[in-house]
Amino acid sequence: MLRVAVVLAVVLIIAYVFDGVALFFSRCSIKLRCDNDWELKGRKCYYFSTFALPWIRSKQRCESLSGRLVKIDSRLEQSFLSGRSSSLMTEDEDKFWIGLTDSDTEGEWKWTDGSLLDQT
């Protein structure tokens, strides 16, 4: 099973935070079954974790689980992830990471797979 681990923002796709709670997801391949502790939604498996890590460490943690930070493919998926992450937050400062970064060029947002953010 191909895993795509992800971390997401609470309300917006883009969040300017430096510490956050890691929230991992995985993308399922053909099988519509997820490993233990992973949640199936549509054709994706999501793993929700409450590790408090900076973005780069969250990305590394995802990769250690054979995954990647989430690339949000639709408004429906964004809505699901926002709702699910909100249910896990207990403190005002709780944040969730996604696989979106402008670390290569300031202001040019790309997903960790290298594709540009489509803002339409």
Phi and psi restraints in degrees (range 20) as a CNS / XPLOR table:
assign (resid 1 and name C) (resid 2 and name N)
       (resid 2 and name CA) (resid 2 and name C) 1.0 -75.9 20.0 2
assign (resid 2 and name N) (resid 2 and name CA)
       (resid 2 and name C) (resid 3 and name N) 1.0 129.8 20.0 2
assign (resid 2 and name C) (resid 3 and name N)
       (resid 3 and name CA) (resid 3 and name C) 1.0 -109.9 20.0 2
assign (resid 3 and name N) (resid 3 and name CA)
       (resid 3 and name C) (resid 4 and name N) 1.0 134.8 20.0 2
assign (resid 3 and name C) (resid 4 and name N)
       (resid 4 and name CA) (resid 4 and name C) 1.0 -123.3 20.0 2
assign (resid 4 and name N) (resid 4 and name CA)
       (resid 4 and name C) (resid 5 and name N) 1.0 101.6 20.0 2
assign (resid 4 and name C) (resid 5 and name N)
       (resid 5 and name CA) (resid 5 and name C) 1.0 -84.8 20.0 2
assign (resid 5 and name N) (resid 5 and name CA)
       (resid 5 and name C) (resid 6 and name N) 1.0 146.4 20.0 2
assign (resid 5 and name C) (resid 6 and name N)
       (resid 6 and name CA) (resid 6 and name C) 1.0 -143.8 20.0 2
assign (resid 6 and name N) (resid 6 and name CA)
       (resid 6 and name C) (resid 7 and name N) 1.0 159.1 20.0 2
assign (resid 6 and name C) (resid 7 and name N)
       (resid 7 and name CA) (resid 7 and name C) 1.0 -130.8 20.0 2
assign (resid 7 and name N) (resid 7 and name CA)
       (resid 7 and name C) (resid 8 and name N) 1.0 139.7 20.0 2
assign (resid 7 and name C) (resid 8 and name N)
       (resid 8 and name CA) (resid 8 and name C) 1.0 -127.6 20.0 2
assign (resid 8 and name N) (resid 8 and name CA)
       (resid 8 and name C) (resid 9 and name N) 1.0 158.7 20.0 2
assign (resid 8 and name C) (resid 9 and name N)
       (resid 9 and name CA) (resid 9 and name C) 1.0 -84.2 20.0 2
assign (resid 9 and name N) (resid 9 and name CA)
       (resid 9 and name C) (resid 10 and name N) 1.0 157.9 20.0 2
assign (resid 9 and name C) (resid 10 and name N)
       (resid 10 and name CA) (resid 10 and name C) 1.0 -75.6 20.0 2
assign (resid 10 and name N) (resid 10 and name CA)
       (resid 10 and name C) (resid 11 and name N) 1.0 -56.2 20.0 2
assign (resid 10 and name C) (resid 11 and name N)
       (resid 11 and name CA) (resid 11 and name C) 1.0 -109.6 20.0 2
assign (resid 11 and name N) (resid 11 and name CA)
       (resid 11 and name C) (resid 12 and name N) 1.0 -44.3 20.0 2
assign (resid 11 and name C) (resid 12 and name N)
       (resid 12 and name CA) (resid 12 and name C) 1.0 -106.3 20.0 2
assign (resid 12 and name N) (resid 12 and name CA)
       (resid 12 and name C) (resid 13 and name N) 1.0 158.5 20.0 2
assign (resid 12 and name C) (resid 13 and name N)
       (resid 13 and name CA) (resid 13 and name C) 1.0 -68.0 20.0 2
assign (resid 13 and name N) (resid 13 and name CA)
       (resid 13 and name C) (resid 14 and name N) 1.0 -33.9 20.0 2
assign (resid 13 and name C) (resid 14 and name N)
       (resid 14 and name CA) (resid 14 and name C) 1.0 -106.0 20.0 2
assign (resid 14 and name N) (resid 14 and name CA)
       (resid 14 and name C) (resid 15 and name N) 1.0 127.8 20.0 2
assign (resid 14 and name C) (resid 15 and name N)
       (resid 15 and name CA) (resid 15 and name C) 1.0 -129.3 20.0 2
assign (resid 15 and name N) (resid 15 and name CA)
       (resid 15 and name C) (resid 16 and name N) 1.0 133.5 20.0 2
assign (resid 15 and name C) (resid 16 and name N)
       (resid 16 and name CA) (resid 16 and name C) 1.0 -100.0 20.0 2
assign (resid 16 and name N) (resid 16 and name CA)
       (resid 16 and name C) (resid 17 and name N) 1.0 80.3 20.0 2
assign (resid 16 and name C) (resid 17 and name N)
       (resid 17 and name CA) (resid 17 and name C) 1.0 -134.1 20.0 2
assign (resid 17 and name N) (resid 17 and name CA)
       (resid 17 and name C) (resid 18 and name N) 1.0 156.4 20.0 2
assign (resid 17 and name C) (resid 18 and name N)
       (resid 18 and name CA) (resid 18 and name C) 1.0 -112.4 20.0 2
assign (resid 18 and name N) (resid 18 and name CA)
       (resid 18 and name C) (resid 19 and name N) 1.0 -21.4 20.0 2
assign (resid 18 and name C) (resid 19 and name N)
       (resid 19 and name CA) (resid 19 and name C) 1.0 -125.5 20.0 2
assign (resid 19 and name N) (resid 19 and name CA)
       (resid 19 and name C) (resid 20 and name N) 1.0 142.6 20.0 2
assign (resid 19 and name C) (resid 20 and name N)
       (resid 20 and name CA) (resid 20 and name C) 1.0 -156.9 20.0 2
assign (resid 20 and name N) (resid 20 and name CA)
       (resid 20 and name C) (resid 21 and name N) 1.0 174.3 20.0 2
assign (resid 20 and name C) (resid 21 and name N)
       (resid 21 and name CA) (resid 21 and name C) 1.0 -97.2 20.0 2
assign (resid 21 and name N) (resid 21 and name CA)
       (resid 21 and name C) (resid 22 and name N) 1.0 126.7 20.0 2
assign (resid 21 and name C) (resid 22 and name N)
       (resid 22 and name CA) (resid 22 and name C) 1.0 -73.7 20.0 2
assign (resid 22 and name N) (resid 22 and name CA)
       (resid 22 and name C) (resid 23 and name N) 1.0 135.0 20.0 2
assign (resid 22 and name C) (resid 23 and name N)
       (resid 23 and name CA) (resid 23 and name C) 1.0 -130.3 20.0 2
assign (resid 23 and name N) (resid 23 and name CA)
       (resid 23 and name C) (resid 24 and name N) 1.0 113.7 20.0 2
assign (resid 23 and name C) (resid 24 and name N)
       (resid 24 and name CA) (resid 24 and name C) 1.0 -105.2 20.0 2
assign (resid 24 and name N) (resid 24 and name CA)
       (resid 24 and name C) (resid 25 and name N) 1.0 145.9 20.0 2
assign (resid 24 and name C) (resid 25 and name N)
       (resid 25 and name CA) (resid 25 and name C) 1.0 -133.6 20.0 2
assign (resid 25 and name N) (resid 25 and name CA)
       (resid 25 and name C) (resid 26 and name N) 1.0 163.2 20.0 2
assign (resid 25 and name C) (resid 26 and name N)
       (resid 26 and name CA) (resid 26 and name C) 1.0 -139.1 20.0 2
assign (resid 26 and name N) (resid 26 and name CA)
       (resid 26 and name C) (resid 27 and name N) 1.0 145.3 20.0 2
assign (resid 26 and name C) (resid 27 and name N)
       (resid 27 and name CA) (resid 27 and name C) 1.0 -98.4 20.0 2
assign (resid 27 and name N) (resid 27 and name CA)
       (resid 27 and name C) (resid 28 and name N) 1.0 125.7 20.0 2
assign (resid 27 and name C) (resid 28 and name N)
       (resid 28 and name CA) (resid 28 and name C) 1.0 -81.0 20.0 2
assign (resid 28 and name N) (resid 28 and name CA)
       (resid 28 and name C) (resid 29 and name N) 1.0 152.6 20.0 2
assign (resid 28 and name C) (resid 29 and name N)
       (resid 29 and name CA) (resid 29 and name C) 1.0 -88.9 20.0 2
assign (resid 29 and name N) (resid 29 and name CA)
       (resid 29 and name C) (resid 30 and name N) 1.0 -133.5 20.0 2
assign (resid 29 and name C) (resid 30 and name N)
       (resid 30 and name CA) (resid 30 and name C) 1.0 -65.2 20.0 2
assign (resid 30 and name N) (resid 30 and name CA)
       (resid 30 and name C) (resid 31 and name N) 1.0 -42.2 20.0 2
assign (resid 30 and name C) (resid 31 and name N)
       (resid 31 and name CA) (resid 31 and name C) 1.0 -65.0 20.0 2
assign (resid 31 and name N) (resid 31 and name CA)
       (resid 31 and name C) (resid 32 and name N) 1.0 136.3 20.0 2
assign (resid 31 and name C) (resid 32 and name N)
       (resid 32 and name CA) (resid 32 and name C) 1.0 -101.0 20.0 2
assign (resid 32 and name N) (resid 32 and name CA)
       (resid 32 and name C) (resid 33 and name N) 1.0 56.4 20.0 2
assign (resid 32 and name C) (resid 33 and name N)
       (resid 33 and name CA) (resid 33 and name C) 1.0 -141.6 20.0 2
assign (resid 33 and name N) (resid 33 and name CA)
       (resid 33 and name C) (resid 34 and name N) 1.0 141.1 20.0 2
assign (resid 33 and name C) (resid 34 and name N)
       (resid 34 and name CA) (resid 34 and name C) 1.0 -115.0 20.0 2
assign (resid 34 and name N) (resid 34 and name CA)
       (resid 34 and name C) (resid 35 and name N) 1.0 156.1 20.0 2
assign (resid 34 and name C) (resid 35 and name N)
       (resid 35 and name CA) (resid 35 and name C) 1.0 -63.9 20.0 2
assign (resid 35 and name N) (resid 35 and name CA)
       (resid 35 and name C) (resid 36 and name N) 1.0 164.5 20.0 2
assign (resid 35 and name C) (resid 36 and name N)
       (resid 36 and name CA) (resid 36 and name C) 1.0 -54.7 20.0 2
assign (resid 36 and name N) (resid 36 and name CA)
       (resid 36 and name C) (resid 37 and name N) 1.0 143.7 20.0 2
assign (resid 36 and name C) (resid 37 and name N)
       (resid 37 and name CA) (resid 37 and name C) 1.0 73.3 20.0 2
assign (resid 37 and name N) (resid 37 and name CA)
       (resid 37 and name C) (resid 38 and name N) 1.0 4.4 20.0 2
assign (resid 37 and name C) (resid 38 and name N)
       (resid 38 and name CA) (resid 38 and name C) 1.0 -108.0 20.0 2
assign (resid 38 and name N) (resid 38 and name CA)
       (resid 38 and name C) (resid 39 and name N) 1.0 145.3 20.0 2
assign (resid 38 and name C) (resid 39 and name N)
       (resid 39 and name CA) (resid 39 and name C) 1.0 -109.7 20.0 2
assign (resid 39 and name N) (resid 39 and name CA)
       (resid 39 and name C) (resid 40 and name N) 1.0 126.3 20.0 2
assign (resid 39 and name C) (resid 40 and name N)
       (resid 40 and name CA) (resid 40 and name C) 1.0 -84.1 20.0 2
assign (resid 40 and name N) (resid 40 and name CA)
       (resid 40 and name C) (resid 41 and name N) 1.0 129.9 20.0 2
assign (resid 40 and name C) (resid 41 and name N)
       (resid 41 and name CA) (resid 41 and name C) 1.0 -141.5 20.0 2
assign (resid 41 and name N) (resid 41 and name CA)
       (resid 41 and name C) (resid 42 and name N) 1.0 113.1 20.0 2
assign (resid 41 and name C) (resid 42 and name N)
       (resid 42 and name CA) (resid 42 and name C) 1.0 64.7 20.0 2
assign (resid 42 and name N) (resid 42 and name CA)
       (resid 42 and name C) (resid 43 and name N) 1.0 -123.1 20.0 2
assign (resid 42 and name C) (resid 43 and name N)
       (resid 43 and name CA) (resid 43 and name C) 1.0 -106.8 20.0 2
assign (resid 43 and name N) (resid 43 and name CA)
       (resid 43 and name C) (resid 44 and name N) 1.0 18.9 20.0 2
assign (resid 43 and name C) (resid 44 and name N)
       (resid 44 and name CA) (resid 44 and name C) 1.0 -123.0 20.0 2
assign (resid 44 and name N) (resid 44 and name CA)
       (resid 44 and name C) (resid 45 and name N) 1.0 148.5 20.0 2
assign (resid 44 and name C) (resid 45 and name N)
       (resid 45 and name CA) (resid 45 and name C) 1.0 -104.9 20.0 2
assign (resid 45 and name N) (resid 45 and name CA)
       (resid 45 and name C) (resid 46 and name N) 1.0 134.9 20.0 2
assign (resid 45 and name C) (resid 46 and name N)
       (resid 46 and name CA) (resid 46 and name C) 1.0 -119.1 20.0 2
assign (resid 46 and name N) (resid 46 and name CA)
       (resid 46 and name C) (resid 47 and name N) 1.0 133.5 20.0 2
assign (resid 46 and name C) (resid 47 and name N)
       (resid 47 and name CA) (resid 47 and name C) 1.0 -115.6 20.0 2
assign (resid 47 and name N) (resid 47 and name CA)
       (resid 47 and name C) (resid 48 and name N) 1.0 117.8 20.0 2
assign (resid 47 and name C) (resid 48 and name N)
       (resid 48 and name CA) (resid 48 and name C) 1.0 -100.8 20.0 2
assign (resid 48 and name N) (resid 48 and name CA)
       (resid 48 and name C) (resid 49 and name N) 1.0 121.2 20.0 2
assign (resid 48 and name C) (resid 49 and name N)
       (resid 49 and name CA) (resid 49 and name C) 1.0 -127.6 20.0 2
assign (resid 49 and name N) (resid 49 and name CA)
       (resid 49 and name C) (resid 50 and name N) 1.0 149.8 20.0 2
assign (resid 49 and name C) (resid 50 and name N)
       (resid 50 and name CA) (resid 50 and name C) 1.0 -111.9 20.0 2
assign (resid 50 and name N) (resid 50 and name CA)
       (resid 50 and name C) (resid 51 and name N) 1.0 30.4 20.0 2
assign (resid 50 and name C) (resid 51 and name N)
       (resid 51 and name CA) (resid 51 and name C) 1.0 -69.0 20.0 2
assign (resid 51 and name N) (resid 51 and name CA)
       (resid 51 and name C) (resid 52 and name N) 1.0 129.3 20.0 2
assign (resid 51 and name C) (resid 52 and name N)
       (resid 52 and name CA) (resid 52 and name C) 1.0 -89.9 20.0 2
assign (resid 52 and name N) (resid 52 and name CA)
       (resid 52 and name C) (resid 53 and name N) 1.0 105.1 20.0 2
assign (resid 52 and name C) (resid 53 and name N)
       (resid 53 and name CA) (resid 53 and name C) 1.0 -138.4 20.0 2
assign (resid 53 and name N) (resid 53 and name CA)
       (resid 53 and name C) (resid 54 and name N) 1.0 151.3 20.0 2
assign (resid 53 and name C) (resid 54 and name N)
       (resid 54 and name CA) (resid 54 and name C) 1.0 -66.2 20.0 2
assign (resid 54 and name N) (resid 54 and name CA)
       (resid 54 and name C) (resid 55 and name N) 1.0 166.2 20.0 2
assign (resid 54 and name C) (resid 55 and name N)
       (resid 55 and name CA) (resid 55 and name C) 1.0 -54.8 20.0 2
assign (resid 55 and name N) (resid 55 and name CA)
       (resid 55 and name C) (resid 56 and name N) 1.0 -50.3 20.0 2
assign (resid 55 and name C) (resid 56 and name N)
       (resid 56 and name CA) (resid 56 and name C) 1.0 -64.0 20.0 2
assign (resid 56 and name N) (resid 56 and name CA)
       (resid 56 and name C) (resid 57 and name N) 1.0 -37.7 20.0 2
assign (resid 56 and name C) (resid 57 and name N)
       (resid 57 and name CA) (resid 57 and name C) 1.0 -69.6 20.0 2
assign (resid 57 and name N) (resid 57 and name CA)
       (resid 57 and name C) (resid 58 and name N) 1.0 -35.8 20.0 2
assign (resid 57 and name C) (resid 58 and name N)
       (resid 58 and name CA) (resid 58 and name C) 1.0 -63.8 20.0 2
assign (resid 58 and name N) (resid 58 and name CA)
       (resid 58 and name C) (resid 59 and name N) 1.0 -42.1 20.0 2
assign (resid 58 and name C) (resid 59 and name N)
       (resid 59 and name CA) (resid 59 and name C) 1.0 -60.2 20.0 2
assign (resid 59 and name N) (resid 59 and name CA)
       (resid 59 and name C) (resid 60 and name N) 1.0 -45.5 20.0 2
assign (resid 59 and name C) (resid 60 and name N)
       (resid 60 and name CA) (resid 60 and name C) 1.0 -64.1 20.0 2
assign (resid 60 and name N) (resid 60 and name CA)
       (resid 60 and name C) (resid 61 and name N) 1.0 -39.0 20.0 2
assign (resid 60 and name C) (resid 61 and name N)
       (resid 61 and name CA) (resid 61 and name C) 1.0 -63.0 20.0 2
assign (resid 61 and name N) (resid 61 and name CA)
       (resid 61 and name C) (resid 62 and name N) 1.0 -43.5 20.0 2
assign (resid 61 and name C) (resid 62 and name N)
       (resid 62 and name CA) (resid 62 and name C) 1.0 -58.3 20.0 2
assign (resid 62 and name N) (resid 62 and name CA)
       (resid 62 and name C) (resid 63 and name N) 1.0 -46.3 20.0 2
assign (resid 62 and name C) (resid 63 and name N)
       (resid 63 and name CA) (resid 63 and name C) 1.0 -63.7 20.0 2
assign (resid 63 and name N) (resid 63 and name CA)
       (resid 63 and name C) (resid 64 and name N) 1.0 -33.4 20.0 2
assign (resid 63 and name C) (resid 64 and name N)
       (resid 64 and name CA) (resid 64 and name C) 1.0 -68.2 20.0 2
assign (resid 64 and name N) (resid 64 and name CA)
       (resid 64 and name C) (resid 65 and name N) 1.0 -19.6 20.0 2
assign (resid 64 and name C) (resid 65 and name N)
       (resid 65 and name CA) (resid 65 and name C) 1.0 -96.1 20.0 2
assign (resid 65 and name N) (resid 65 and name CA)
       (resid 65 and name C) (resid 66 and name N) 1.0 16.0 20.0 2
assign (resid 65 and name C) (resid 66 and name N)
       (resid 66 and name CA) (resid 66 and name C) 1.0 62.1 20.0 2
assign (resid 66 and name N) (resid 66 and name CA)
       (resid 66 and name C) (resid 67 and name N) 1.0 36.7 20.0 2
assign (resid 66 and name C) (resid 67 and name N)
       (resid 67 and name CA) (resid 67 and name C) 1.0 -131.2 20.0 2
assign (resid 67 and name N) (resid 67 and name CA)
       (resid 67 and name C) (resid 68 and name N) 1.0 -170.4 20.0 2
assign (resid 67 and name C) (resid 68 and name N)
       (resid 68 and name CA) (resid 68 and name C) 1.0 -141.4 20.0 2
assign (resid 68 and name N) (resid 68 and name CA)
       (resid 68 and name C) (resid 69 and name N) 1.0 160.3 20.0 2
assign (resid 68 and name C) (resid 69 and name N)
       (resid 69 and name CA) (resid 69 and name C) 1.0 -63.3 20.0 2
assign (resid 69 and name N) (resid 69 and name CA)
       (resid 69 and name C) (resid 70 and name N) 1.0 149.2 20.0 2
assign (resid 69 and name C) (resid 70 and name N)
       (resid 70 and name CA) (resid 70 and name C) 1.0 -65.5 20.0 2
assign (resid 70 and name N) (resid 70 and name CA)
       (resid 70 and name C) (resid 71 and name N) 1.0 140.1 20.0 2
assign (resid 70 and name C) (resid 71 and name N)
       (resid 71 and name CA) (resid 71 and name C) 1.0 -109.0 20.0 2
assign (resid 71 and name N) (resid 71 and name CA)
       (resid 71 and name C) (resid 72 and name N) 1.0 115.2 20.0 2
assign (resid 71 and name C) (resid 72 and name N)
       (resid 72 and name CA) (resid 72 and name C) 1.0 -80.8 20.0 2
assign (resid 72 and name N) (resid 72 and name CA)
       (resid 72 and name C) (resid 73 and name N) 1.0 118.3 20.0 2
assign (resid 72 and name C) (resid 73 and name N)
       (resid 73 and name CA) (resid 73 and name C) 1.0 -95.1 20.0 2
assign (resid 73 and name N) (resid 73 and name CA)
       (resid 73 and name C) (resid 74 and name N) 1.0 -11.2 20.0 2
assign (resid 73 and name C) (resid 74 and name N)
       (resid 74 and name CA) (resid 74 and name C) 1.0 -158.1 20.0 2
assign (resid 74 and name N) (resid 74 and name CA)
       (resid 74 and name C) (resid 75 and name N) 1.0 162.5 20.0 2
assign (resid 74 and name C) (resid 75 and name N)
       (resid 75 and name CA) (resid 75 and name C) 1.0 -65.8 20.0 2
assign (resid 75 and name N) (resid 75 and name CA)
       (resid 75 and name C) (resid 76 and name N) 1.0 -32.3 20.0 2
assign (resid 75 and name C) (resid 76 and name N)
       (resid 76 and name CA) (resid 76 and name C) 1.0 -63.4 20.0 2
assign (resid 76 and name N) (resid 76 and name CA)
       (resid 76 and name C) (resid 77 and name N) 1.0 -44.3 20.0 2
assign (resid 76 and name C) (resid 77 and name N)
       (resid 77 and name CA) (resid 77 and name C) 1.0 -65.7 20.0 2
assign (resid 77 and name N) (resid 77 and name CA)
       (resid 77 and name C) (resid 78 and name N) 1.0 -41.7 20.0 2
assign (resid 77 and name C) (resid 78 and name N)
       (resid 78 and name CA) (resid 78 and name C) 1.0 -60.4 20.0 2
assign (resid 78 and name N) (resid 78 and name CA)
       (resid 78 and name C) (resid 79 and name N) 1.0 -42.3 20.0 2
assign (resid 78 and name C) (resid 79 and name N)
       (resid 79 and name CA) (resid 79 and name C) 1.0 -62.9 20.0 2
assign (resid 79 and name N) (resid 79 and name CA)
       (resid 79 and name C) (resid 80 and name N) 1.0 -45.0 20.0 2
assign (resid 79 and name C) (resid 80 and name N)
       (resid 80 and name CA) (resid 80 and name C) 1.0 -59.4 20.0 2
assign (resid 80 and name N) (resid 80 and name CA)
       (resid 80 and name C) (resid 81 and name N) 1.0 -48.9 20.0 2
assign (resid 80 and name C) (resid 81 and name N)
       (resid 81 and name CA) (resid 81 and name C) 1.0 -65.9 20.0 2
assign (resid 81 and name N) (resid 81 and name CA)
       (resid 81 and name C) (resid 82 and name N) 1.0 -39.0 20.0 2
assign (resid 81 and name C) (resid 82 and name N)
       (resid 82 and name CA) (resid 82 and name C) 1.0 -62.5 20.0 2
assign (resid 82 and name N) (resid 82 and name CA)
       (resid 82 and name C) (resid 83 and name N) 1.0 -46.0 20.0 2
assign (resid 82 and name C) (resid 83 and name N)
       (resid 83 and name CA) (resid 83 and name C) 1.0 -64.7 20.0 2
assign (resid 83 and name N) (resid 83 and name CA)
       (resid 83 and name C) (resid 84 and name N) 1.0 -44.6 20.0 2
assign (resid 83 and name C) (resid 84 and name N)
       (resid 84 and name CA) (resid 84 and name C) 1.0 -67.0 20.0 2
assign (resid 84 and name N) (resid 84 and name CA)
       (resid 84 and name C) (resid 85 and name N) 1.0 -41.9 20.0 2
assign (resid 84 and name C) (resid 85 and name N)
       (resid 85 and name CA) (resid 85 and name C) 1.0 -68.4 20.0 2
assign (resid 85 and name N) (resid 85 and name CA)
       (resid 85 and name C) (resid 86 and name N) 1.0 -36.8 20.0 2
assign (resid 85 and name C) (resid 86 and name N)
       (resid 86 and name CA) (resid 86 and name C) 1.0 -60.2 20.0 2
assign (resid 86 and name N) (resid 86 and name CA)
       (resid 86 and name C) (resid 87 and name N) 1.0 -35.7 20.0 2
assign (resid 86 and name C) (resid 87 and name N)
       (resid 87 and name CA) (resid 87 and name C) 1.0 -70.0 20.0 2
assign (resid 87 and name N) (resid 87 and name CA)
       (resid 87 and name C) (resid 88 and name N) 1.0 -18.0 20.0 2
assign (resid 87 and name C) (resid 88 and name N)
       (resid 88 and name CA) (resid 88 and name C) 1.0 -95.4 20.0 2
assign (resid 88 and name N) (resid 88 and name CA)
       (resid 88 and name C) (resid 89 and name N) 1.0 -14.5 20.0 2
assign (resid 88 and name C) (resid 89 and name N)
       (resid 89 and name CA) (resid 89 and name C) 1.0 -82.3 20.0 2
assign (resid 89 and name N) (resid 89 and name CA)
       (resid 89 and name C) (resid 90 and name N) 1.0 131.0 20.0 2
assign (resid 89 and name C) (resid 90 and name N)
       (resid 90 and name CA) (resid 90 and name C) 1.0 -114.9 20.0 2
assign (resid 90 and name N) (resid 90 and name CA)
       (resid 90 and name C) (resid 91 and name N) 1.0 -19.3 20.0 2
assign (resid 90 and name C) (resid 91 and name N)
       (resid 91 and name CA) (resid 91 and name C) 1.0 -120.6 20.0 2
assign (resid 91 and name N) (resid 91 and name CA)
       (resid 91 and name C) (resid 92 and name N) 1.0 152.1 20.0 2
assign (resid 91 and name C) (resid 92 and name N)
       (resid 92 and name CA) (resid 92 and name C) 1.0 -58.6 20.0 2
assign (resid 92 and name N) (resid 92 and name CA)
       (resid 92 and name C) (resid 93 and name N) 1.0 -32.7 20.0 2
assign (resid 92 and name C) (resid 93 and name N)
       (resid 93 and name CA) (resid 93 and name C) 1.0 -85.8 20.0 2
assign (resid 93 and name N) (resid 93 and name CA)
       (resid 93 and name C) (resid 94 and name N) 1.0 -1.0 20.0 2
assign (resid 93 and name C) (resid 94 and name N)
       (resid 94 and name CA) (resid 94 and name C) 1.0 -62.6 20.0 2
assign (resid 94 and name N) (resid 94 and name CA)
       (resid 94 and name C) (resid 95 and name N) 1.0 133.2 20.0 2
assign (resid 94 and name C) (resid 95 and name N)
       (resid 95 and name CA) (resid 95 and name C) 1.0 -135.5 20.0 2
assign (resid 95 and name N) (resid 95 and name CA)
       (resid 95 and name C) (resid 96 and name N) 1.0 158.7 20.0 2
assign (resid 95 and name C) (resid 96 and name N)
       (resid 96 and name CA) (resid 96 and name C) 1.0 -131.6 20.0 2
assign (resid 96 and name N) (resid 96 and name CA)
       (resid 96 and name C) (resid 97 and name N) 1.0 138.9 20.0 2
assign (resid 96 and name C) (resid 97 and name N)
       (resid 97 and name CA) (resid 97 and name C) 1.0 -93.9 20.0 2
assign (resid 97 and name N) (resid 97 and name CA)
       (resid 97 and name C) (resid 98 and name N) 1.0 151.5 20.0 2
assign (resid 97 and name C) (resid 98 and name N)
       (resid 98 and name CA) (resid 98 and name C) 1.0 -127.2 20.0 2
assign (resid 98 and name N) (resid 98 and name CA)
       (resid 98 and name C) (resid 99 and name N) 1.0 174.0 20.0 2
assign (resid 98 and name C) (resid 99 and name N)
       (resid 99 and name CA) (resid 99 and name C) 1.0 -87.1 20.0 2
assign (resid 99 and name N) (resid 99 and name CA)
       (resid 99 and name C) (resid 100 and name N) 1.0 49.2 20.0 2
assign (resid 99 and name C) (resid 100 and name N)
       (resid 100 and name CA) (resid 100 and name C) 1.0 -123.3 20.0 2
assign (resid 100 and name N) (resid 100 and name CA)
       (resid 100 and name C) (resid 101 and name N) 1.0 131.3 20.0 2
assign (resid 100 and name C) (resid 101 and name N)
       (resid 101 and name CA) (resid 101 and name C) 1.0 -148.4 20.0 2
assign (resid 101 and name N) (resid 101 and name CA)
       (resid 101 and name C) (resid 102 and name N) 1.0 152.2 20.0 2
assign (resid 101 and name C) (resid 102 and name N)
       (resid 102 and name CA) (resid 102 and name C) 1.0 -119.5 20.0 2
assign (resid 102 and name N) (resid 102 and name CA)
       (resid 102 and name C) (resid 103 and name N) 1.0 30.2 20.0 2
assign (resid 102 and name C) (resid 103 and name N)
       (resid 103 and name CA) (resid 103 and name C) 1.0 -67.7 20.0 2
assign (resid 103 and name N) (resid 103 and name CA)
       (resid 103 and name C) (resid 104 and name N) 1.0 -26.7 20.0 2
assign (resid 103 and name C) (resid 104 and name N)
       (resid 104 and name CA) (resid 104 and name C) 1.0 -74.8 20.0 2
assign (resid 104 and name N) (resid 104 and name CA)
       (resid 104 and name C) (resid 105 and name N) 1.0 -50.2 20.0 2
assign (resid 104 and name C) (resid 105 and name N)
       (resid 105 and name CA) (resid 105 and name C) 1.0 -136.9 20.0 2
assign (resid 105 and name N) (resid 105 and name CA)
       (resid 105 and name C) (resid 106 and name N) 1.0 119.2 20.0 2
assign (resid 105 and name C) (resid 106 and name N)
       (resid 106 and name CA) (resid 106 and name C) 1.0 -53.7 20.0 2
assign (resid 106 and name N) (resid 106 and name CA)
       (resid 106 and name C) (resid 107 and name N) 1.0 126.6 20.0 2
assign (resid 106 and name C) (resid 107 and name N)
       (resid 107 and name CA) (resid 107 and name C) 1.0 86.6 20.0 2
assign (resid 107 and name N) (resid 107 and name CA)
       (resid 107 and name C) (resid 108 and name N) 1.0 -9.4 20.0 2
assign (resid 107 and name C) (resid 108 and name N)
       (resid 108 and name CA) (resid 108 and name C) 1.0 -102.6 20.0 2
assign (resid 108 and name N) (resid 108 and name CA)
       (resid 108 and name C) (resid 109 and name N) 1.0 99.7 20.0 2
assign (resid 108 and name C) (resid 109 and name N)
       (resid 109 and name CA) (resid 109 and name C) 1.0 -83.9 20.0 2
assign (resid 109 and name N) (resid 109 and name CA)
       (resid 109 and name C) (resid 110 and name N) 1.0 127.6 20.0 2
assign (resid 109 and name C) (resid 110 and name N)
       (resid 110 and name CA) (resid 110 and name C) 1.0 -131.7 20.0 2
assign (resid 110 and name N) (resid 110 and name CA)
       (resid 110 and name C) (resid 111 and name N) 1.0 148.4 20.0 2
assign (resid 110 and name C) (resid 111 and name N)
       (resid 111 and name CA) (resid 111 and name C) 1.0 -76.2 20.0 2
assign (resid 111 and name N) (resid 111 and name CA)
       (resid 111 and name C) (resid 112 and name N) 1.0 158.9 20.0 2
assign (resid 111 and name C) (resid 112 and name N)
       (resid 112 and name CA) (resid 112 and name C) 1.0 -64.5 20.0 2
assign (resid 112 and name N) (resid 112 and name CA)
       (resid 112 and name C) (resid 113 and name N) 1.0 -13.7 20.0 2
assign (resid 112 and name C) (resid 113 and name N)
       (resid 113 and name CA) (resid 113 and name C) 1.0 -84.4 20.0 2
assign (resid 113 and name N) (resid 113 and name CA)
       (resid 113 and name C) (resid 114 and name N) 1.0 1.1 20.0 2
assign (resid 113 and name C) (resid 114 and name N)
       (resid 114 and name CA) (resid 114 and name C) 1.0 95.5 20.0 2
assign (resid 114 and name N) (resid 114 and name CA)
       (resid 114 and name C) (resid 115 and name N) 1.0 -10.8 20.0 2
assign (resid 114 and name C) (resid 115 and name N)
       (resid 115 and name CA) (resid 115 and name C) 1.0 -78.4 20.0 2
assign (resid 115 and name N) (resid 115 and name CA)
       (resid 115 and name C) (resid 116 and name N) 1.0 148.1 20.0 2
assign (resid 115 and name C) (resid 116 and name N)
       (resid 116 and name CA) (resid 116 and name C) 1.0 -74.7 20.0 2
assign (resid 116 and name N) (resid 116 and name CA)
       (resid 116 and name C) (resid 117 and name N) 1.0 150.9 20.0 2
assign (resid 116 and name C) (resid 117 and name N)
       (resid 117 and name CA) (resid 117 and name C) 1.0 -69.4 20.0 2
assign (resid 117 and name N) (resid 117 and name CA)
       (resid 117 and name C) (resid 118 and name N) 1.0 125.1 20.0 2
assign (resid 117 and name C) (resid 118 and name N)
       (resid 118 and name CA) (resid 118 and name C) 1.0 -92.5 20.0 2
assign (resid 118 and name N) (resid 118 and name CA)
       (resid 118 and name C) (resid 119 and name N) 1.0 110.0 20.0 2
assign (resid 118 and name C) (resid 119 and name N)
       (resid 119 and name CA) (resid 119 and name C) 1.0 -94.0 20.0 2
assign (resid 119 and name N) (resid 119 and name CA)
       (resid 119 and name C) (resid 120 and name N) 1.0 15.3 20.0 2
